[in-house]
Amino acid sequence: MKQVLKQFIRPREVKRPAWQEILKWVIVGLATSLLLMFTQKAASGASYKAPEKETGNVIIAAGESINEDVYIFGGNVKVLGNINGDLIVGGGRVEISGKVSQDVIAAGGEVNVLGEIGDDLRVGGGTVKIDGIIKDIVNVAGGTVTFTSKARIGGDIAAAGGTIEFDGVANKNFSAGAGTMTIFGRIDGNVNVSATSLRLADTAEIRGGLDATTQSKVLRADGAKILGPFIEKRIKFQSASVLAEIMKVALSLLGLLVVGLILILIYRHRARDFASQSIASFWKSLGLGAAAMIITPAAIVISMLTLIGLPLAFISALMFGIAIYVAQIVAGLALGTLIFKIGNVRREVNIFLAFLVGMVALKLLMAVPHIGWLFSFLAILWGLGALIKTKWMFLDELKSKTAKK
């Protein structure tokens, strides 16, 4: 079954893919393999590493070896030891320096893959660095994606990001959608790129063909090698689509502002403290949000497979959709509070003004070409994590009050 799945999610050799197509393959790869792990591996058992209560961090020490699948979620996560199985990890900062014998799915604000992965790697984050050996395919999405000179990729690569740099060795095909992309290393297969700009350094070597769709001319250094056919095209500017996108962003912002202002009116007495706590526990909230984004959809799909759990699955899906929407409002409120805090505003800022400024700033970031989706993703993780953390704090307060009685 896994071989069939890998053929389905493997980047297709299609001429001139748009960057949205590349991103689709990355997301499909992440989601599909996640469901496969939960459905096929649940029966065989797995190890869950809980974060430290004080710091929210998780560390698998160097020299430690785990002979089963591992699930880790925390603020800062370090996997220094070896895992003989699959690894699913989410956190604010994630480092994988050990050896994982099978698949890895990772999500976080910053993700560094420094060790050896025995099968597939699927990763999403604000900053992603791949500095190790990946035996099979790589699906990666991030604001900044870097393949260092030590990176060795055995399978196809599908990458989406604001900035992509490749300085390693890829044994098969490379498909990418990016704002800016630079190739320093060697790619043995074909390369399909849709980007604002593409640069081939002196050391770049493409042993297959290059199919590039860019806004500006491909910058090819004298020493750069392309052994196969080189096809270059320009991205056409469409003013109508830009206007439609502006209207879409404006309507979305209006909806979030209306719902957010209503929620702040209802919970005004706690909104300011909530925003401050969200800022103070940013990395922990990001880790909790990543865990929710990974676990919840999989749990919903598994529930839908049973007749008894079908109603619960529909209710859970609805509640999860609402939580994702509210998470953007939470992130906007926290961002606005942070903006005034950085601006060193001494007097207490009106909570409604902070929300308005933060929400506008967040939607502008989300509208940035090529990387706006990343800001949206991180905002949702931050907001979801903050909601979960607040719920835990509320339950702890409730238990304390009950114990006193």
N, C-alpha and C positions, 0 to 999 in steps of 0.2 A: 504493500500500500504506500509506503514511504517513497518508493521509487516513482510511482505514478504521480504522487504529490509533487515531488521535486521536478518532474517534467512540466507540471502545470505552472509552478511558480518560477521556473527558470526563465530569465530574460529571453524573449524571442528574438530571433535574428530578423528584425523588421527594419526596412530602410527608413531613415530619417524620422526617428521617434521624437515626439514633442516632450518637453520636460515633465508635463503632467502625466504622460504615459509611463515615464521612468518612475515617478513618485508612486503611481498606482501599483506598479510591480513591487516596490519596496513595501508598501502597506499590505498588499495581498500576501506577500511572503511572511511578514511579521504575524499577521492575524491567522493565516492558515496553519502555519507551523505551530503556533500557540495552541490552537484548538486540537491539533494532532497530539501534542504532548499531553494535554489534559485528558483526552479521551483514551489514549492508548497506554499512558503511563500511570494513571490514577490507580489502577488495579494492582500494579506491581509495587507501589509504595514509593515515597520520596521523602527527602529531608528538608524541613523548613528551618532556616536560621533566623531566629528572632533578633531584632536589634537590642542593644543595651538600653535599659530604661532611662539612664541618666543622659547619655549622649545621642542615642538613636543610631549609633554606628554598628556596623557588622564587619568582623574580620575573620577570614579563614586563614590561619597562620601558615607560613612557609613550613613545609615538612608534613603538614596535615594532609591526609588522603581520605576522600569520601567515596564509597563504592555504591552510589545510587544517584538518582536525579536530585538536584538541589534547587530550592527556591529561596531567594534572598531579597528583602526589601528593607531599606534603611536610609538614613541621611547620607552618611559616607560609607561606601562598601568597598572592601578590599578582598579580592580572592587571590591569595598568594600561594595557596596549596594546590593540590591536584584533585580533580573530580572525574571519576570514572562513570560518566553518565551525561545527561543534559543539564544545562544551567539556565535558569530564568532569573534575571536580576534587574532590580529597579532601584534608583536612588538619586540623591542630589549629585554626588560624585561617585563614579564607579571605576574601579581599576581591576583588571583581570590580568594578573601576571603569571599565574600558574598554568597548568595543562588541563584542558577539558577534552575528554575523549570523544564526545559527541557534539550535539548542537548547542549553540548559545543564542539566547534572546536577551538583549540588554537595552535599557532605556534610562535616561538621566540627563541632568543638566550638562555634565561633563563625563564622557566615557572614554577610557583609555584601555585598549586591548593590546597587551604587551606580550602575552604568552602564546601558547600553541593551541589551536582549536582543531579537533579531529574531524569535524564535519562542517556544517553550515554556520555562518554568523549572520544574524539579523539584528541591527542596532539602530537606535534613533536617539538623538540628543542635541543639545545646543552646540557643544564642541565634541567632535569624535576624532580620536587618533587611533590608527591601526598600525602597530609596530611589531607585529608578530607573524606567525605562520598560520594561515587558514587553509585547510586541506580542500575545502569545496567552495560553494558559492558564497558571495557576500552581498547582502542587501543593506544599504546604509542610507540614512537621511539625517541631515544636520545643518546647522548654520555654517559651521566650518568643518570640513571633512578632510583629514590629512592621512595619506598613506606614506609612511616614512620609507627611507632607503632599506630598512630591514623587513618591510612587509613582503610576504610571499603568498600569493593567492592562487590556489589550485583550480578553482572553478570560475564561472562567469561572475561579473560584478555588475550590480545595478546601483547607482548612486544618485542622490538628489541633495542639493545643498546650495547655500549662498556662495560659498567659496570652496572649491575642491582642488586639492593638490595631490598628484600621484607621483611618487618617487621610488616605488618598489618594482616588483616583477609580477605580472599577471599572466598565467598560462593560457587563458582563454579570452572570451570577449568582454568588452567594457562598454556599458551603456550609461550615459550620464545626462542629467539636467541640472544646470547650474547658472548662477549669476556670472561668476568668473571661474575659469578652470585652467590649470597649468599642468602639463605633463612633463616630468623629468625622467621617468623610468621607462621600463620595457613592457610592452603589451604584445603577447604572441598572437592574439586573435584580432578580430575586427573591432573598431571603435566607432560608436554612434554618439554624437554629442549635440545637445541643444542648449545654447548658452548665450549670454550677452557678449562674452568675449572668451576666446580660446588662445592659449599660447603654448607652443612646443619649444622646449628648451634645447640647447645643444646636445644634451645627453638623451633626449627622447628617441625612442625607437618603437615604431609600430610595425609589426611584421605582417599584419593583415592590412585591410583598407581602413580609411578614415572618411566618415560621412558626417560633416559638420554643418549645423544650421546656427548661424550667429548674427548678431546685429552689426558687428564690425568685422573687418578682414582678419582672418586667422593669422596670428603672428608666428611665423615659422623661422626658427634660427637656422643658420647655414648648416649646422651639424645634425639637425633633426632628420630622422629617417622614417619614411613611409614606404614600405615595400609593396603594398597593394594599391588599388585605385584610391584617388583622393577626390572626393566630391564636396564642394563648398557652396552653400546657399545663404541667403540673407533672410532674417526675420522681418516681415512687413509690419509696419506700424498701422494700427487700425483705430482711428479716433472714436468711432462708434462704440467699439468694445470698451474703450477706456471710460467713456461717459457712462455706459451701463454699469461698469464696475464701481464708479464713484457713487452712483445712485444706490447701488446695492449696499455699499459700506455705510452710506448716510442713513438708510432705512434700518439697517441692523443696529447702528449706534443709537438711533432714536428709540427703538424697542428696548434695548438694554438700559438706557437712561430712565425710561418710564418705570420699568420693573424695578430697577435698582433704587430709585427714589422712594418708591412705595415700601420696599423692604427696609430701607434706612429709617423711614418714618415709623414703621412698626417696631423696629429693634434699635431705635436711636440711642437708648441708654447704654447699649453694649457695643455699638458699631465702632466707636473710637478705639476701645480696648481690643476689639477683634482685629482691627487693621494693624495696630501696633504689634500684637502677638504674631500675626501673619508675616510681618517683616522680620521680627526677631528670630522666627523659626523657619526661615526661607528654605534652607536645604532639607530640613526634616519634612516640611510640607511637600516639597518637590518629590521626595522619596515615597511618601504616603500616597501622593497623587499618582505616581507611576505604578505603584502596587494596585491601586484601584482600577486604573485603566487596563491593566493586564488581567487581573483576576475576575472582575465583574462581568465583562462580556463573555468570557469563557464559561463562567458559572451559569449565566443566562442561557447560553446555547445548550449546555448540558441539561439544564432543567427542561428545555423545550423538547428534548428527546424522549422524555417520559410523559405519559398522559396525565399523571397526577400533578406533575410539576409545571404543566403548561400555563395555567392561570397565574401562578406565582412568577413565571418567567416574563409574561406580558406586563405584569405590575412592576416587576423589577426593572424591566427595560424602560418603562415610562418614567420611573423615579430616577433612573440613571441619566436619562436624557435631560430631565429637569435639573439634576445636580450639575451636569456639564454646562448648562446654560447659566445657572447661578454662579458657577465657578468663575466665569468671565467677569461677573459683577464684583465678586470678592477680590479678584486680581486687580480690577480697576480701582476699587476703593483703597487697597493696600498700596498700589502704585502711586496714586494721587497723594496719599499720606507721606510716602517716601520722597516724592518730588519736593514737597514743602519742607520736609525734614532736611534734605540735602541743601535746599535753598536757604537754610538757617533762618527760617521765619520764626521769630521769637514768640509772637502772640499766638494764642490757640486758633487754629484755622477752622473755619466752619466746615463741618463734616460733609455737607452737601457740595460745597465748593471743591473740596478735596476729591470727592467722588467724580464730579463733572470733569475736572482737569485730568484725573487718572484714566477715566474711561475714554476720553478723547485721545489722550496720548497712546493708550493701548490699541485703539482701533487704527490709528495712524501707523503704528508699528506692524499691525496685522496686514495692512495694505501695501507694505513694502514689496516690490516685485521679487520673486524667487525665494525670499526668506520669510515673507509674512506669515506663511503657514507655520513656521517654526515658533514665532512669537505667540501665535494662537495656541499651539500645542503646549508650550511652556506655561502660558497663562492658565490654561485649563488644569494642568498638573498642579500648579501652585494653589489655585483656588480650591480644587478638590481636596488636596492635602490639608489645607487650612480648615475646611469644613469638617473633615474627619477628626482632626486634632481637637477642634472646638467641641465636637460631640463627645469625645473621650473625656475632656475636661469637665463637661457638664455632668456626665455620668459619675465621675469621681466626686464631684461636689454633692451630687444627689446621694451617693453612698455614704459620704461623710455626715450629711445631715441626718440620714436615716439611722446611722450608727449612734449618733448623739442622743437621738430620741429613745 
